[in-house]
Amino acid sequence: MTVKSLIASFTQQEDLNFLLTNRVPRAALTRFMGWFSKIEQPLIRDLSIACWRLFSDLDLSEARKTGFTSLHDCFTRELKPGLRPSDPDPQVVVSPCDAIIGAFGAIAGTELFQVKGAPYALLDLVGDPALVETHRNGRFVTLRLTSSMYHRFHAPCDGRIERVDFISGDTWNVNPIALKRVEKLFCKNERAVIRTRLEDGESLTLVPVAAILVAGIRLHFLDSVFNAQSRGPTMFPCDVGVRKGEELGWFEHGSTIIVLAPDRFEFCDNVTESARIRVGQPLLRRPG
């Protein structure tokens, strides 16, 4: 048995995994990672990336650069041009990120779920009754980024970003083990609510959710980083046109994006629970 497989079998024990990734000083560890990951010292960088490889399936073969200045630079790496083309069909809403598909389906009135049997209220997630009514009986899909994945996220369709709300909160781990054990987890963690208006007037909302060790959510169009030091809720009105596939920002570690769509949208055939999806691949389709 290799060291990597031994570590994997050790950390896959649910009680131990939950203890090590949640029953710890989450906020302090997240602040520390924000500082530590930006250290531009070759030995620290190399040891950190080597340790990261031991605990994950990190693959840097798609990275645009072959060398990194820091662990943070590696986390937020760009990809080689052309590796994530967007589906050209104008009726298709594409995945905004590389991810593992979690829970998805119809919003039952204003209730959705993080895993089967674990519901939560849309109002607790987005914090605005008007936005709740916009997505009443709509569709949702949860996209989980693991630590080794490409961390940048992109516009899932053509449209305009009208407003961003930052909601401060905790930094629970968002892996499946924690989702089964922590009630309303997404509603407890810090997050951004990005409201987008499609060209036909329909509303689409992205909710990037931070997690333990996620030291920031960067949004290019606001030139802002939301992190453990940010305080909210804070509302940022904006009017920014975006094209499908355009880069919107990045996570500084793995986390989750929840996509909220109108009820007439249908899930594409490739959307199944636990399946892997990449930026630009079909996610939702507008009928007709």
C-alpha positions in Angstrom: 0.0 0.0 0.0 1.4 3.4 -1.0 1.6 6.4 1.4 -1.1 8.1 -0.6 -3.6 5.2 -0.5 -2.9 4.8 3.2 -3.7 8.5 3.8 -6.8 8.1 1.7 -8.1 5.1 3.6 -7.4 6.9 6.9 -9.2 10.1 6.0 -12.2 8.3 4.5 -13.3 7.1 7.9 -16.3 9.4 8.4 -15.9 10.2 12.1 -12.2 10.9 11.8 -12.7 13.0 8.6 -15.4 15.1 10.3 -13.3 15.6 13.4 -10.2 16.7 11.5 -11.9 19.0 9.1 -14.7 20.5 11.2 -14.0 20.1 15.0 -11.1 22.5 14.7 -10.7 26.3 14.9 -12.1 26.7 11.4 -12.0 30.5 11.1 -8.4 30.7 12.5 -7.2 27.9 10.2 -8.8 29.7 7.2 -7.1 33.0 8.1 -3.8 31.2 8.5 -4.2 29.5 5.1 -4.9 32.9 3.5 -1.6 34.2 4.8 0.5 31.0 4.5 -0.6 30.2 0.9 0.8 33.5 -0.3 4.3 33.0 1.0 6.7 33.2 -2.0 9.5 31.1 -0.7 10.5 28.2 -3.0 11.1 25.6 -0.3 7.7 26.4 1.4 6.0 26.4 -2.0 7.5 23.1 -3.1 6.8 21.3 0.2 3.2 22.7 0.3 2.4 21.5 -3.2 4.1 18.1 -2.5 1.9 17.7 0.7 -1.2 18.7 -1.3 -0.4 16.0 -3.9 -0.3 13.4 -1.0 -3.8 14.3 0.1 -5.5 14.7 -3.3 -5.5 13.8 -7.0 -3.8 17.1 -8.0 -3.0 17.2 -11.7 -1.2 20.3 -13.0 -0.8 19.1 -16.6 -3.6 21.4 -17.8 -2.1 24.5 -16.1 -1.1 27.4 -18.2 2.1 27.9 -16.2 4.6 25.2 -15.4 6.0 27.1 -12.3 4.2 28.9 -9.5 5.4 31.6 -7.1 3.4 30.3 -4.2 0.8 27.8 -3.0 -1.9 30.5 -3.7 -0.6 30.9 -7.2 -1.1 27.2 -7.8 -4.5 27.1 -6.2 -5.8 29.9 -8.5 -4.0 28.7 -11.6 -5.2 29.4 -15.1 -5.6 26.7 -17.7 -4.0 26.4 -21.1 -6.1 28.3 -23.7 -8.9 26.4 -25.3 -9.3 23.6 -22.7 -12.8 24.6 -21.5 -14.8 25.6 -24.6 -18.4 26.5 -23.8 -21.3 24.7 -25.5 -22.4 27.1 -28.3 -26.1 26.4 -28.1 -27.8 29.6 -26.9 -30.5 27.6 -25.2 -27.9 25.9 -23.0 -26.7 27.1 -19.6 -23.3 25.7 -19.0 -21.5 24.7 -15.8 -19.7 27.7 -14.3 -16.9 25.5 -12.8 -15.2 22.2 -12.8 -17.1 20.2 -10.1 -18.8 17.1 -8.8 -22.5 17.3 -9.2 -24.3 17.1 -5.8 -28.0 17.5 -5.1 -30.1 18.9 -7.8 -33.8 19.0 -8.8 -36.9 21.1 -8.4 -37.2 23.7 -5.6 -40.3 22.6 -3.7 -41.9 26.0 -3.2 -39.0 27.6 -1.4 -37.3 24.5 -0.1 -34.3 22.7 -1.5 -31.9 20.1 -0.1 -28.2 19.7 0.5 -28.4 15.9 0.5 -31.4 13.6 0.4 -33.4 14.1 3.5 -31.7 17.3 4.5 -33.8 20.3 3.4 -33.1 24.0 3.9 -35.0 27.2 3.0 -34.1 29.3 0.1 -34.5 32.4 2.2 -31.8 31.1 4.6 -29.5 30.8 1.7 -30.0 34.0 -0.2 -31.3 36.3 2.5 -33.7 38.3 0.3 -37.5 37.5 0.2 -37.8 39.1 -3.3 -35.1 36.8 -4.7 -36.8 33.9 -3.0 -40.0 34.6 -4.9 -38.0 34.9 -8.2 -36.9 31.3 -7.7 -40.0 29.8 -6.1 -40.6 26.3 -7.6 -37.5 26.8 -9.8 -34.5 24.5 -10.3 -31.3 24.1 -8.4 -28.0 22.3 -8.7 -25.1 22.0 -6.3 -21.6 21.9 -7.8 -18.8 20.9 -5.4 -15.2 21.8 -6.2 -12.6 19.5 -4.6 -9.3 21.0 -3.4 -7.4 19.7 -6.5 -9.7 21.1 -9.1 -9.4 24.2 -11.3 -10.7 26.9 -9.0 -11.8 29.6 -11.4 -15.5 30.0 -12.2 -17.1 31.4 -15.4 -20.4 32.9 -16.7 -22.8 30.1 -17.4 -24.6 32.1 -20.1 -24.9 35.5 -21.8 -26.5 38.1 -19.6 -26.0 41.0 -17.1 -24.9 40.8 -13.5 -27.2 43.1 -11.6 -26.2 42.7 -8.0 -24.0 40.8 -5.6 -24.8 40.3 -1.9 -22.0 39.1 0.4 -23.2 37.2 3.5 -20.6 36.5 6.2 -20.6 33.3 8.1 -18.8 30.2 9.2 -16.3 28.0 7.2 -17.6 24.4 7.7 -16.2 21.8 5.3 -18.6 21.2 2.4 -17.7 17.6 1.7 -20.4 14.9 1.6 -19.6 13.8 5.2 -20.2 17.3 6.6 -23.3 17.8 4.4 -24.9 14.7 6.0 -24.1 15.9 9.6 -24.4 19.7 9.6 -28.0 20.9 9.2 -28.4 23.9 6.7 -24.6 24.0 6.2 -24.7 26.2 3.0 -26.8 28.7 4.9 -24.2 28.9 7.7 -21.1 29.4 5.6 -20.0 32.7 4.1 -21.1 33.2 0.6 -21.8 35.6 -2.3 -25.2 35.8 -4.1 -24.6 36.8 -7.7 -27.8 37.9 -9.5 -27.8 37.5 -13.3 -30.4 38.6 -15.8 -30.4 36.6 -19.0 -30.9 38.2 -22.4 -34.6 37.1 -22.5 -35.2 38.6 -19.0 -35.1 35.4 -17.0 -33.2 35.4 -13.7 -30.3 33.1 -13.0 -28.5 33.2 -9.6 -25.1 31.8 -8.6 -24.2 31.3 -5.0 -20.5 30.6 -4.4 -20.1 29.2 -0.9 -16.9 29.4 1.0 -15.5 26.5 3.2 -12.7 25.7 5.6 -9.4 26.9 4.2 -11.1 29.0 1.5 -9.4 32.2 2.3 -11.3 34.2 -0.3 -13.8 34.5 -3.2 -12.4 36.8 -5.8 -14.9 38.6 -8.2 -13.2 40.3 -11.1 -16.1 42.6 -12.1 -16.2 44.1 -8.6 -12.4 44.0 -8.2 -13.1 42.6 -4.7 -12.1 39.7 -2.6 -14.6 38.4 0.0 -12.9 36.5 2.8 -12.8 35.6 6.5 -12.1 39.3 7.4 -15.1 40.6 5.4 -18.2 41.6 7.3 -21.7 41.5 5.9 -24.3 41.2 4.7 -23.1 43.8 2.1 -24.9 44.6 -1.1 -23.1 45.7 -4.3 -25.3 47.0 -7.1 -23.8 46.6 -10.5 -24.6 46.4 -14.2 -22.0 44.2 -15.9 -22.5 42.5 -19.2 -21.0 39.0 -19.4 -20.7 36.4 -22.2 -21.0 32.7 -21.7 -17.6 31.2 -20.6 -16.2 34.6 -19.5 -14.2 34.3 -16.3 -16.0 35.8 -13.3 -13.5 35.0 -10.4 -12.0 32.3 -8.4 -12.0 30.4 -5.1 -8.8 30.2 -3.2 -9.4 26.6 -2.4 -12.2 24.0 -3.2 -15.8 24.8 -2.3 -19.3 24.9 -3.8 -21.4 26.9 -6.3 -25.2 26.6 -6.1 -27.0 27.5 -9.3 -30.7 28.7 -9.1 -32.7 28.8 -12.3 -36.4 29.3 -13.4 -38.8 26.4 -13.3 -39.1 26.0 -17.1 -35.4 25.1 -17.4 -34.6 21.4 -17.8 -31.5 19.5 -16.6 -29.2 18.3 -19.4 -28.8 14.5 -19.9 -25.2 14.5 -18.5 -26.4 15.9 -15.1 -26.5 13.0 -12.7 -25.6 13.0 -9.0 -21.8 12.4 -8.3 -20.9 12.9 -11.9 -18.0 15.1 -12.8 -18.6 18.1 -15.0 -16.3 20.8 -16.4 -16.6 24.5 -17.1 -18.5 25.0 -20.4 -20.3 21.6 -20.4 -24.1 21.6 -20.6 -25.9 22.0 -17.3 -29.4 23.3 -18.0 -31.5 23.9 -21.1 -34.2 26.4 -21.9 -37.0 24.6 -23.7 -37.8 25.7 -27.3 
